């Protein structure tokens, strides 16, 4: 599928960005870098949604992960 890289990459970046924002708030630092990561990840997820003809559902994520693993082996 043409949107697998964007979907998996965007999801991972959003998760890492949310962890970074939470960590920054706990340590009383600026959460700017984590927020930028969340926004970049959301942009990748939006791009994947556009490439899929606006038909993405949460069930597409595991399928995309398995297709990428199969492609790399």
C-alpha positions in Angstrom: 0.0 0.0 0.0 1.2 3.5 -0.7 0.5 4.8 2.8 2.2 2.2 5.0 5.3 4.1 5.8 3.4 7.3 6.6 0.9 5.4 8.8 3.4 3.5 10.8 6.0 6.3 11.0 3.4 8.9 12.0 2.0 6.6 14.8 5.4 6.0 16.2 6.3 9.7 16.1 3.1 10.6 17.8 3.6 8.1 20.6 7.2 9.2 21.2 6.1 12.8 21.1 3.4 12.2 23.7 6.0 10.5 26.0 8.4 13.5 25.5 5.6 16.0 26.4 4.6 14.0 29.5 8.3 13.7 30.6 8.9 17.4 30.0 5.9 18.4 32.1 6.9 16.1 34.9 10.4 17.5 35.0 9.1 21.1 34.6 10.8 21.7 31.3 9.5 23.1 28.1 7.4 20.5 26.1 8.1 22.2 22.8 10.2 19.4 21.2 7.6 16.8 22.1 4.8 19.0 20.8 6.7 19.4 17.5 7.0 15.6 17.4 3.3 15.2 17.9 2.5 17.7 15.2 4.9 16.1 12.7 3.4 12.7 13.5 -0.1 14.0 13.1 0.9 15.5 9.7 2.2 12.1 8.6 -1.0 10.5 9.7 -3.0 13.1 7.8 -0.9 12.4 4.7 -1.5 8.7 5.0 -5.3 9.4 5.3 -5.2 11.4 2.1 -3.2 8.8 0.3 -5.7 6.1 1.3 -8.6 8.0 -0.3 -9.8 9.0 3.2 -10.7 5.4 4.2 -8.3 4.7 7.0 -9.6 2.9 10.1 -7.7 1.7 13.2 -7.6 -1.8 11.7 -5.2 -0.7 9.0 -2.3 0.0 11.4 -1.5 -3.7 12.3 -1.9 -4.7 8.6 0.5 -1.9 7.6 3.0 -3.0 10.2 2.9 -6.6 9.0 3.3 -5.5 5.3 6.3 -3.5 6.2 7.9 -6.4 8.1 7.2 -8.7 5.2 8.7 -6.2 2.8 11.9 -5.9 4.8 12.6 -9.6 5.2 
